[in-house]
Amino acid sequence: MKKLNGLKRVVTLALAAAMVVTMGFTPAKAYAYEAEAVYKIVPQIPTDLSGKTLIIHSNDVHGAMDKYSQLAALRNELRARGADVILTDAGDFSQGTPYVSTTKGMYAINMMNAMGYDVVTLGNHEFDFGYEQLKKNLASARFKVVCADVLDKKGNTIVDSNYVFTTPSGLKVGFFGMETPETQTKVNPALIKGIKFLSKGELYTCAQSQVDALKAQGVDLVVCLSHLGVDDESAPDGHRSVDLLAHTSGIDLLLDGHSHTLMTVKDADPTEEGNESAQSTGTKLETAGVVVIDNATKKVEDMYLVKLDDGIIKDTFISAVDKTIEDAVDAEYGVELAKSEVELNGKKAPGVRTQETNLGDLIADGIKWSVTKEKGALTVPDDHVVAITNGGGIRATIKAGSVTKKDINTVLPFGNTVAVIYVKGSVLLEALEASTYCTPEAIGGFPQVSGIKFTVNTAVPFAQGEAYPDSTYYKPAAIRRVTIDSINGKPFKADDTYAVITNNFVAAGGDTYYAFGSATNQFDTGIVMDEAVMEYVNTQLNGNITAKDYGTPKGNITIK
């Protein structure tokens, strides 16, 4: 994709000014998680906060740049009430919208610099663009980054493992960071070679050593910035934040991320040793977390979740910085990316939900290329790699003529990322059978593909089996309609393992793809689908979508 050099210069100037102004296991202890937390709005926080230190925290912002201005306004208001304020984040700020992903996370760093963040840890999506890119991004950070459980080739932590923040009032708060070990399966492995993520029992040993080290430095409180989450799928390996708390002692406060959970765990008796407090704010800055610490007792006194809605006036300066970034990115998306000699069919029916289309081919080719261009990214031979995307995720037709980035984004507007799953051929066949069960009638799960040729015999009725769990779709009781004719020109084998490049929605079992959702070996590249297609068109097609390449469907799908 073309570099946004002009865009970077515009934003860098604005941010330069900004930086001058702003700086399977059950735990022994029961934890109550609020499925829908009760928000305590700003007026409920005491008006006199003198003698208090407030930790304001975010997690899983995922590019929601427009919300930072409200977070800044909240910070300013609480500081004006007399509190010392520490601003922290528990990871996943680098990916999620074009406003951060177009610069591979750099704009997120710039905005957080302008915000004046103090201490943050890393989320799995910080690694989406590779370790080398992450190092470049963090070199520009004006805040402290801590992470104790990610090691380089020499066995050293890739950033500082902990940090002691001393407030103007003299309170010493020790922070350490913990990254989810799931990063190694959620990120393109070719981009994180040589990096080790501690897992299982190693997490607890690592965390305890950090607590002990901070206590030895005489801190008043120990705070873990955790990107572990509380998802059930993380329970068998003991990778949840609750597991970490159950296997360690001395953590006074855990600020969590990763599972997008609204969570408040308030210590019932802050005077008693061994009771921890924990909080998490959901995602996309819809909510901010506030923790009140009494400087005299050096204990967590209260905790709040504050909804960042229209009731909070935006900070005008941060709002202006955000507008500079968003306007520049929006303008960049309006420029011409390519020229197309043909119309690319994105209609529902007849179209992407009923049959193979040239636009479906282009998208499937693009996401396949986005992964396979990195040598060593996959663990199967090239002739065992295919791409599938659901027709329901393709939302518009592209007319012949000038094609802008906005045109591609309109076709793929959901922000889905490119994912990879490894499945047996039999699972691939089941997914295709389930996803064409009503063909030629339209269905959102209809597969647009690359690297695979298959036939659907609509004269044969679908053999409906049991309903997939939590789904309106059904598992095929037998494979009767679909025949896979070849994979990359070679015979299909039901017992072989294939890499299926798809989007994160399909990989998670969305639409008719429940069979994919249970794949244990998979990872999310973090590459946004529209950007993958843009780069493919710009780099591989040299900005020219020709009639020779995409004038008609390629014949990947035959419907009898």
ZAMARGU-4260 file (C-alpha; in steps of 0.2 Angstrom, whole numbers, plus 5000, padded with zeros to 4 digits):
<rodrens>
0) 5000/5000/5000 | 5006/5018/4997 | 5014/5026/5012 | 5005/5040/5020 | 5020/5051/5020
5) 5010/5067/5018 | 4997/5062/5031 | 5011/5058/5043 | 5019/5075/5042 | 5002/5084/5045
10) 4998/5074/5060 | 5016/5074/5067 | 5016/5093/5067 | 4999/5094/5076 | 5005/5081/5089
15) 5022/5089/5091 | 5012/5104/5098 | 5001/5093/5108 | 5016/5085/5117 | 5022/5102/5123
20) 5006/5105/5131 | 5002/5088/5138 | 5012/5074/5144 | 4948/4873/5170 | 4953/4879/5186
25) 4943/4885/5201 | 4951/4898/5211 | 4951/4897/5230 | 4943/4914/5232 | 4926/4918/5224
30) 4926/4933/5212 | 4910/4941/5207 | 4910/4948/5189 | 4897/4960/5184 | 4890/4955/5167
35) 4882/4973/5166 | 4891/4984/5178 | 4883/4998/5187 | 4890/5014/5181 | 4895/5027/5194
40) 4895/5044/5185 | 4906/5058/5189 | 4895/5067/5201 | 4895/5052/5212 | 4914/5053/5214
45) 4918/5065/5229 | 4920/5083/5225 | 4935/5085/5237 | 4948/5072/5232 | 4963/5081/5242
50) 4973/5068/5250 | 4969/5055/5237 | 4978/5047/5222 | 4967/5042/5207 | 4972/5029/5195
55) 4962/5032/5179 | 4963/5017/5167 | 4958/5011/5150 | 4960/4994/5141 | 4956/4987/5123
60) 4953/5004/5116 | 4955/4997/5098 | 4957/5013/5089 | 4942/5022/5096 | 4951/5039/5095
65) 4936/5050/5097 | 4934/5044/5115 | 4951/5050/5121 | 4944/5068/5122 | 4931/5063/5135
70) 4944/5052/5145 | 4955/5068/5145 | 4941/5078/5151 | 4937/5066/5165 | 4956/5066/5170
75) 4956/5085/5171 | 4940/5086/5181 | 4946/5074/5194 | 4963/5082/5195 | 4954/5099/5198
80) 4945/5091/5213 | 4962/5089/5221 | 4968/5072/5217 | 4985/5066/5211 | 4981/5056/5195
85) 4990/5042/5186 | 4984/5037/5169 | 4986/5019/5164 | 4981/5007/5150 | 4980/4988/5150
90) 4984/4985/5131 | 4976/4983/5114 | 4977/5001/5108 | 4986/4998/5092 | 4973/4990/5081
95) 4955/4991/5077 | 4951/5005/5065 | 4960/5014/5051 | 4964/5028/5062 | 4977/5018/5070
100) 4980/5003/5059 | 4985/5014/5043 | 5001/5018/5053 | 5003/5001/5060 | 4999/5008/5078
105) 5010/5023/5077 | 4995/5035/5078 | 4989/5027/5094 | 5006/5030/5102 | 5005/5048/5096
110) 4988/5051/5103 | 4993/5042/5120 | 5008/5054/5121 | 4996/5069/5118 | 4985/5062/5132
115) 4999/5061/5144 | 4998/5042/5149 | 5009/5037/5163 | 5011/5018/5163 | 5004/5005/5150
120) 5006/4987/5147 | 5006/4977/5130 | 4991/4968/5123 | 4991/4954/5110 | 4986/4966/5096
125) 5002/4977/5099 | 5011/4963/5090 | 4999/4962/5075 | 5011/4972/5064 | 5027/4962/5071
130) 5039/4964/5084 | 5051/4975/5074 | 5036/4987/5071 | 5032/4987/5089 | 5049/4992/5094
135) 5049/5007/5082 | 5032/5012/5089 | 5038/5011/5107 | 5053/5021/5103 | 5042/5036/5101
140) 5032/5033/5117 | 5033/5046/5131 | 5025/5035/5143 | 5032/5020/5153 | 5029/5003/5145
145) 5030/4987/5157 | 5028/4969/5153 | 5036/4955/5163 | 5032/4939/5154 | 5037/4942/5136
150) 5056/4938/5133 | 5068/4940/5119 | 5080/4928/5112 | 5092/4931/5126 | 5079/4928/5139
155) 5077/4947/5143 | 5060/4956/5144 | 5057/4965/5128 | 5052/4981/5139 | 5055/4985/5157
160) 5046/4972/5168 | 5041/4985/5182 | 5041/5003/5186 | 5039/5013/5202 | 5028/5029/5200
165) 5030/5042/5214 | 5016/5055/5215 | 5018/5073/5220 | 5011/5068/5237 | 5025/5055/5239
170) 5014/5039/5237 | 5025/5026/5228 | 5015/5014/5217 | 5023/4999/5209 | 5017/4994/5192
175) 5021/4978/5183 | 5013/4971/5167 | 5007/4954/5161 | 5003/4949/5143 | 4992/4935/5138
180) 5001/4919/5132 | 4988/4918/5119 | 4997/4931/5109 | 5008/4917/5102 | 4993/4909/5093
185) 4983/4925/5089 | 4997/4934/5079 | 5006/4929/5063 | 5020/4918/5070 | 5032/4924/5056
190) 5031/4941/5064 | 5036/4936/5082 | 5050/4924/5079 | 5062/4923/5093 | 5049/4930/5106
195) 5044/4919/5120 | 5028/4921/5130 | 5028/4914/5147 | 5013/4902/5150 | 5004/4892/5163
200) 5013/4890/5179 | 5027/4902/5173 | 5015/4916/5173 | 5012/4914/5192 | 5031/4913/5196
205) 5034/4928/5185 | 5021/4938/5193 | 5026/4934/5211 | 5044/4939/5207 | 5038/4956/5201
210) 5028/4958/5217 | 5043/4953/5228 | 5054/4965/5218 | 5043/4980/5220 | 5040/4976/5238
215) 5059/4976/5241 | 5059/4994/5233 | 5047/5000/5247 | 5032/5003/5237 | 5015/5007/5245
220) 5005/4998/5233 | 5008/4985/5220 | 4997/4986/5204 | 4997/4973/5190 | 4992/4980/5173
225) 4986/4963/5166 | 4981/4959/5148 | 4975/4942/5153 | 4956/4943/5154 | 4943/4932/5161
230) 4937/4922/5146 | 4932/4904/5150 | 4942/4898/5135 | 4958/4904/5144 | 4953/4894/5160
235) 4960/4877/5156 | 4978/4883/5154 | 4976/4895/5169 | 4979/4910/5159 | 4965/4921/5166
240) 4969/4936/5178 | 4958/4927/5191 | 4970/4912/5190 | 4985/4924/5192 | 4977/4932/5208
245) 4973/4915/5215 | 4991/4909/5213 | 5000/4925/5219 | 5000/4936/5235 | 5004/4954/5237
250) 4995/4962/5222 | 4984/4976/5229 | 4976/4980/5213 | 4974/4972/5196 | 4968/4982/5181
255) 4963/4970/5167 | 4961/4969/5148 | 4959/4956/5134 | 4942/4949/5137 | 4932/4966/5135
260) 4924/4963/5151 | 4915/4976/5162 | 4922/4970/5179 | 4923/4977/5197 | 4930/4967/5211
265) 4930/4977/5226 | 4941/4972/5241 | 4928/4970/5255 | 4941/4974/5269 | 4956/4984/5263
270) 4964/4982/5280 | 4965/4964/5278 | 4981/4956/5270 | 4978/4945/5255 | 4962/4954/5248
275) 4964/4961/5230 | 4954/4973/5220 | 4952/4971/5201 | 4943/4981/5188 | 4941/4981/5169
280) 4932/4993/5157 | 4926/4983/5143 | 4932/4990/5126 | 4933/5005/5114 | 4933/5018/5129
285) 4914/5016/5131 | 4919/5016/5149 | 4934/5022/5160 | 4940/5015/5176 | 4943/5026/5191
290) 4952/5019/5207 | 4953/5030/5223 | 4968/5027/5234 | 4969/5035/5251 | 4986/5043/5253
295) 4986/5041/5272 | 4981/5023/5273 | 4989/5018/5257 | 4974/5007/5253 | 4961/5006/5238
300) 4946/5016/5245 | 4934/5015/5231 | 4932/5010/5213 | 4921/5017/5199 | 4916/5013/5181
305) 4912/5030/5172 | 4902/5029/5156 | 4910/5040/5143 | 4894/5046/5135 | 4887/5063/5130
310) 4887/5068/5149 | 4905/5071/5148 | 4911/5086/5139 | 4926/5083/5127 | 4943/5091/5131
315) 4944/5103/5117 | 4963/5101/5114 | 4963/5082/5113 | 4947/5083/5102 | 4957/5094/5090
320) 4971/5082/5089 | 4959/5068/5086 | 4951/5078/5072 | 4967/5081/5064 | 4971/5063/5063
325) 4954/5057/5058 | 4952/5071/5045 | 4969/5066/5037 | 4965/5048/5037 | 4948/5051/5030
330) 4955/5062/5016 | 4968/5049/5012 | 4954/5036/5010 | 4947/5047/4996 | 4962/5046/4985
335) 4962/5034/4970 | 4970/5017/4974 | 4968/5009/4957 | 4958/5008/4941 | 4947/4994/4936
340) 4942/4989/4918 | 4927/4980/4924 | 4913/4981/4937 | 4916/4970/4952 | 4900/4962/4957
345) 4896/4964/4976 | 4877/4962/4974 | 4868/4950/4986 | 4858/4940/4973 | 4862/4935/4960
350) 4879/4939/4968 | 4890/4936/4982 | 4877/4926/4992 | 4872/4915/4978 | 4887/4911/4967
355) 4905/4915/4964 | 4908/4933/4958 | 4924/4942/4952 | 4924/4953/4967 | 4923/4938/4979
360) 4938/4931/4969 | 4948/4947/4971 | 4944/4948/4990 | 4949/4930/4993 | 4965/4932/4982
365) 4969/4947/4992 | 4968/4940/5010 | 4977/4924/5004 | 4991/4935/4998 | 4992/4945/5013
370) 4997/4930/5023 | 5007/4920/5011 | 5018/4935/5006 | 5027/4932/5023 | 5038/4917/5020
375) 5037/4905/5034 | 5020/4912/5040 | 5011/4895/5038 | 5016/4877/5043 | 5008/4868/5028
380) 5014/4867/5010 | 5009/4881/4999 | 4997/4869/4989 | 4988/4866/5006 | 4983/4884/5008
385) 4966/4891/5003 | 4956/4907/5007 | 4937/4908/5011 | 4927/4923/5015 | 4908/4924/5018
390) 4898/4933/5005 | 4888/4942/5018 | 4903/4952/5023 | 4904/4959/5005 | 4893/4975/5005
395) 4894/4984/4989 | 4898/4983/4970 | 4913/4992/4963 | 4910/5001/4947 | 4922/5001/4932
400) 4934/5016/4932 | 4943/5024/4947 | 4944/5014/4963 | 4947/5023/4979 | 4952/5016/4996
405) 4935/5022/5002 | 4927/5011/4989 | 4936/4996/4996 | 4932/5001/5014 | 4913/5002/5008
410) 4914/4984/5002 | 4922/4978/5018 | 4916/4990/5031 | 4916/4979/5047 | 4934/4981/5052
415) 4936/4962/5052 | 4954/4955/5052 | 4962/4942/5042 | 4964/4925/5052 | 4971/4908/5049
420) 4964/4892/5055 | 4972/4874/5052 | 4959/4861/5049 | 4957/4843/5042 | 4950/4842/5025
425) 4935/4834/5032 | 4931/4850/5042 | 4934/4860/5027 | 4921/4850/5018 | 4908/4851/5032
430) 4910/4870/5032 | 4907/4871/5013 | 4892/4859/5014 | 4884/4869/5029 | 4887/4886/5020
435) 4879/4881/5004 | 4864/4871/5012 | 4851/4882/5003 | 4860/4886/4987 | 4854/4893/4975
440) 4844/4903/4988 | 4854/4917/4995 | 4864/4915/5011 | 4876/4926/5020 | 4888/4912/5023
445) 4890/4908/5005 | 4909/4905/5002 | 4919/4916/4991 | 4936/4907/4989 | 4954/4906/4982
450) 4965/4891/4979 | 4950/4879/4980 | 4938/4872/4967 | 4922/4864/4972 | 4905/4859/4965
455) 4888/4861/4973 | 4874/4849/4967 | 4858/4859/4971 | 4847/4844/4965 | 4852/4835/4981
460) 4843/4840/4997 | 4853/4846/5012 | 4855/4832/5025 | 4850/4842/5040 | 4858/4835/5056
465) 4858/4843/5074 | 4858/4861/5076 | 4875/4869/5079 | 4876/4875/5097 | 4869/4893/5100
470) 4865/4894/5081 | 4851/4894/5069 | 4861/4883/5057 | 4863/4864/5056 | 4877/4852/5055
475) 4876/4842/5039 | 4871/4824/5044 | 4880/4818/5028 | 4890/4827/5015 | 4879/4825/5000
480) 4879/4842/4990 | 4897/4847/4990 | 4912/4839/4981 | 4929/4847/4983 | 4937/4845/4965
485) 4954/4851/4969 | 4965/4861/4981 | 4977/4872/4971 | 4976/4860/4956 | 4980/4845/4967
490) 4968/4831/4973 | 4958/4835/4989 | 4962/4823/5004 | 4950/4823/5019 | 4963/4818/5031
495) 4976/4831/5026 | 4978/4847/5036 | 4974/4863/5027 | 4977/4881/5031 | 4961/4891/5028
500) 4964/4910/5027 | 4948/4919/5031 | 4941/4933/5042 | 4940/4933/5061 | 4921/4932/5061
505) 4922/4916/5050 | 4936/4909/5060 | 4926/4911/5076 | 4912/4901/5069 | 4901/4915/5063
510) 4887/4912/5050 | 4887/4894/5045 | 4905/4891/5049 | 4903/4883/5067 | 4915/4869/5061
515) 4929/4882/5060 | 4926/4890/5077 | 4931/4874/5086 | 4948/4874/5077 | 4961/4874/5091
520) 4976/4879/5080 | 4972/4896/5073 | 4979/4914/5074 | 4973/4932/5070 | 4985/4942/5059
525) 4978/4958/5065 | 4978/4964/5047 | 4961/4973/5043 | 4953/4965/5028 | 4950/4981/5018
530) 4969/4985/5020 | 4974/4968/5015 | 4964/4970/4999 | 4970/4987/4996 | 4988/4982/4997
535) 4985/4967/4986 | 4978/4978/4973 | 4991/4991/4974 | 5006/4979/4976 | 5002/4964/4966
540) 4991/4971/4953 | 5000/4987/4952 | 4984/4997/4954 | 4976/4989/4939 | 4961/4978/4940
545) 4961/4971/4923 | 4948/4961/4913 | 4961/4947/4910 | 4962/4944/4929 | 4945/4948/4935
550) 4933/4951/4920 | 4924/4935/4925 | 4923/4923/4940 | 4938/4911/4939 | 4928/4896/4939
555) 4932/4891/4957 | 4914/4886/4961 | 4902/4876/4950 | 4884/4875/4954 | 4874/4862/4946
</rodrens>
